[in-house]
Amino acid sequence: MRKEIFDEIEKLNSQRTIWTKIRTSTFWEEEVMQNNNEHFKQHFRMSRDTFEVLCNEVRNLEKHDTRYRKSIPLRKRVAIAIYTLGSSAEYRTISALFGVGISTVYIILKTFCKEAWRVLHPKYLCAYPLTSDIIKENVDGFQKLGFPQCFGAIDGCHIEIQPPSQDAVDYYNYKGWYSMVLLAIVDYRYRFLYINVGSPGRCNDSQIFENSYVKEQHQQPILKEMSKNLCGVDIPVLLLGDSAFRCGCTLIRRWR
């Protein structure tokens, strides 16, 4: 009797199939691979060399094939994430373009962002806490561009979102739509030194800066100690912002 039961189970297992929806796409596998570097940069906002460096940095995203299906290769995963971040296309559009599921696009994007932040943040967003070497490098760089005593340029950017109804009023910005704010500082080579993401769109750039960690950093004595006399006035090392910011001992506004 037991043998008959095992035989029946084995028969059912042999008949079982794993369901997958057939998807086809030639964009990544053929079009991108066969075209030149200019075509690649137009779609992914970076060169092939930079893309390869990024792939090597996030190797933990690589998956292995299983008995039931083949995994999406690492480079295609990174390409999906970069394309999604660099375009305003919907998930369903990217899904059709790369031949993957809509939910797969979302999962790849989410895991890529987490891994990229984990790996790249310690390497490239390391200007704070401030040191004399970092300050000198940036001040010298801006000096060559014609901005003496400047450590970095600061500005904010609104990112459109769909907030929960109970919080919507806080995210309604002066432009007339819902957003959260990205506040960033870049150096003389346009490299990010600091980012602050998540403040409600109702907040203005100056308000976010005044309550930020970076404001405390720019009140350190070392910035005043590195002051320079310009036209008879001692000028400390400052940030450069636009008219949205309030002038002070840590920031000066540029005038158009």
VENBEL-V145472 format. One record per residue. N is the residue number from 0. RES is the residue in three letters. PHI is phi in degrees with one decimal (* if undefined). OMEGA is omega in whole degrees, 0 to 359 (NA if undefined). Layout:
((N	RES	PHI	OMEGA) (N	RES	PHI	OMEGA))
//
This chain:
((0	MET	*	180) (1	ARG	-61.7	179) (2	LYS	-62.8	179) (3	GLU	-64.0	179) (4	ILE	-65.3	179) (5	PHE	-63.3	179) (6	ASP	-63.9	180) (7	GLU	-69.0	178) (8	ILE	-64.6	179) (9	GLU	-63.1	179) (10	LYS	-65.6	178) (11	LEU	-65.2	180) (12	ASN	-64.3	180) (13	SER	-69.9	181) (14	GLN	-91.7	184) (15	ARG	-70.7	178) (16	THR	-126.4	176) (17	ILE	-95.2	184) (18	TRP	-84.0	172) (19	THR	-138.7	178) (20	LYS	-81.2	181) (21	ILE	-74.4	179) (22	ARG	-129.4	179) (23	THR	-130.2	176) (24	SER	-160.8	179) (25	THR	-114.0	185) (26	PHE	-61.1	183) (27	TRP	-76.4	187) (28	GLU	-68.5	185) (29	GLU	-120.2	186) (30	GLU	-59.7	181) (31	VAL	-66.2	183) (32	MET	-68.4	185) (33	GLN	-90.8	181) (34	ASN	-92.9	187) (35	ASN	-82.8	183) (36	ASN	-65.6	179) (37	GLU	-64.3	177) (38	HIS	-62.1	180) (39	PHE	-62.1	182) (40	LYS	-66.4	179) (41	GLN	-62.6	183) (42	HIS	-90.6	186) (43	PHE	-115.6	174) (44	ARG	62.1	177) (45	MET	-157.7	179) (46	SER	-76.6	177) (47	ARG	-63.5	180) (48	ASP	-62.0	178) (49	THR	-63.6	178) (50	PHE	-60.6	180) (51	GLU	-66.2	177) (52	VAL	-61.0	180) (53	LEU	-63.0	179) (54	CYS	-61.1	179) (55	ASN	-66.1	180) (56	GLU	-72.8	185) (57	VAL	-111.7	183) (58	ARG	-62.6	178) (59	ASN	-66.0	179) (60	LEU	-78.8	183) (61	GLU	-66.4	179) (62	LYS	-113.5	181) (63	HIS	-109.9	177) (64	ASP	-63.9	175) (65	THR	-114.9	179) (66	ARG	-68.3	187) (67	TYR	-100.3	182) (68	ARG	-157.4	177) (69	LYS	-84.7	179) (70	SER	-79.2	175) (71	ILE	-78.3	182) (72	PRO	-58.2	182) (73	LEU	-55.7	184) (74	ARG	-63.4	177) (75	LYS	-70.5	177) (76	ARG	-61.2	180) (77	VAL	-64.6	180) (78	ALA	-62.5	178) (79	ILE	-62.1	181) (80	ALA	-64.9	182) (81	ILE	-65.7	179) (82	TYR	-63.3	180) (83	THR	-64.6	180) (84	LEU	-68.0	186) (85	GLY	-94.4	180) (86	SER	-135.3	178) (87	SER	-101.5	182) (88	ALA	-69.2	177) (89	GLU	-73.6	179) (90	TYR	-58.4	182) (91	ARG	-66.5	177) (92	THR	-68.2	179) (93	ILE	-68.2	177) (94	SER	-58.5	180) (95	ALA	-69.4	182) (96	LEU	-65.6	183) (97	PHE	-98.7	179) (98	GLY	72.0	177) (99	VAL	-130.5	180) (100	GLY	-73.2	179) (101	ILE	-62.5	179) (102	SER	-65.5	178) (103	THR	-65.6	177) (104	VAL	-59.1	181) (105	TYR	-62.7	182) (106	ILE	-63.6	180) (107	ILE	-63.0	180) (108	LEU	-61.2	182) (109	LYS	-64.2	181) (110	THR	-68.6	178) (111	PHE	-64.2	181) (112	CYS	-60.9	179) (113	LYS	-64.6	182) (114	GLU	-70.8	179) (115	ALA	-62.1	178) (116	TRP	-65.2	181) (117	ARG	-62.3	186) (118	VAL	-85.3	189) (119	LEU	-89.0	183) (120	HIS	-57.2	180) (121	PRO	-65.0	184) (122	LYS	-86.7	191) (123	TYR	-116.5	175) (124	LEU	-112.0	187) (125	CYS	-123.1	181) (126	ALA	-74.3	182) (127	TYR	-115.5	0) (128	PRO	-66.3	185) (129	LEU	-69.1	174) (130	THR	-130.1	182) (131	SER	-62.6	180) (132	ASP	-66.1	179) (133	ILE	-64.8	180) (134	ILE	-62.1	182) (135	LYS	-62.3	180) (136	GLU	-58.9	183) (137	ASN	-73.5	178) (138	VAL	-63.2	178) (139	ASP	-63.5	179) (140	GLY	-64.9	179) (141	PHE	-71.2	177) (142	GLN	-59.5	179) (143	LYS	-67.3	178) (144	LEU	-88.5	179) (145	GLY	100.0	179) (146	PHE	-119.0	181) (147	PRO	-69.7	176) (148	GLN	60.2	180) (149	CYS	-106.5	178) (150	PHE	-90.2	182) (151	GLY	-166.8	177) (152	ALA	-105.1	184) (153	ILE	-119.1	177) (154	ASP	-162.4	180) (155	GLY	-119.7	180) (156	CYS	-141.2	179) (157	HIS	-89.8	179) (158	ILE	-111.2	185) (159	GLU	-66.5	179) (160	ILE	-139.5	172) (161	GLN	-119.4	186) (162	PRO	-76.8	173) (163	PRO	-59.2	184) (164	SER	-57.3	183) (165	GLN	-70.9	181) (166	ASP	-110.8	189) (167	ALA	-57.9	184) (168	VAL	-61.7	181) (169	ASP	-71.9	185) (170	TYR	-100.2	180) (171	TYR	-82.7	187) (172	ASN	-91.5	183) (173	TYR	-69.3	179) (174	LYS	-84.3	176) (175	GLY	99.3	177) (176	TRP	-145.5	186) (177	TYR	-90.9	183) (178	SER	-158.0	164) (179	MET	-118.1	189) (180	VAL	-105.9	169) (181	LEU	-104.7	175) (182	LEU	-104.7	185) (183	ALA	-140.8	173) (184	ILE	-120.4	178) (185	VAL	-121.8	180) (186	ASP	-93.9	184) (187	TYR	-69.4	178) (188	ARG	-108.3	179) (189	TYR	69.0	178) (190	ARG	-88.4	181) (191	PHE	-69.4	175) (192	LEU	-105.9	184) (193	TYR	-159.5	173) (194	ILE	-135.9	178) (195	ASN	-136.8	185) (196	VAL	-120.5	172) (197	GLY	121.3	179) (198	SER	-66.4	181) (199	PRO	-59.8	182) (200	GLY	-59.8	179) (201	ARG	-69.5	180) (202	CYS	-76.6	176) (203	ASN	-92.5	185) (204	ASP	-57.7	183) (205	SER	-64.6	179) (206	GLN	-63.0	179) (207	ILE	-65.7	180) (208	PHE	-63.3	183) (209	GLU	-61.6	182) (210	ASN	-103.4	186) (211	SER	-96.0	176) (212	TYR	-64.4	184) (213	VAL	-68.1	177) (214	LYS	-63.4	178) (215	GLU	-63.0	180) (216	GLN	-62.3	183) (217	HIS	-86.9	172) (218	GLN	-106.1	180) (219	GLN	-70.5	181) (220	PRO	-59.3	184) (221	ILE	-59.2	181) (222	LEU	-72.3	176) (223	LYS	-78.5	178) (224	GLU	-64.6	179) (225	MET	-96.7	178) (226	SER	-63.1	180) (227	LYS	-135.6	181) (228	ASN	-81.4	179) (229	LEU	-123.4	180) (230	CYS	55.6	177) (231	GLY	83.8	181) (232	VAL	-122.5	176) (233	ASP	-78.4	183) (234	ILE	-109.6	177) (235	PRO	-75.1	176) (236	VAL	-74.4	188) (237	LEU	-127.1	169) (238	LEU	-92.5	180) (239	LEU	-112.3	180) (240	GLY	-127.0	178) (241	ASP	-100.4	186) (242	SER	-68.1	179) (243	ALA	-73.6	184) (244	PHE	-99.4	178) (245	ARG	-92.2	178) (246	CYS	-65.9	178) (247	GLY	-170.1	182) (248	CYS	-77.0	179) (249	THR	-113.5	187) (250	LEU	-148.4	175) (251	ILE	-124.9	182) (252	ARG	-94.0	174) (253	ARG	-88.0	180) (254	TRP	-114.2	181) (255	ARG	-82.0	NA))
//
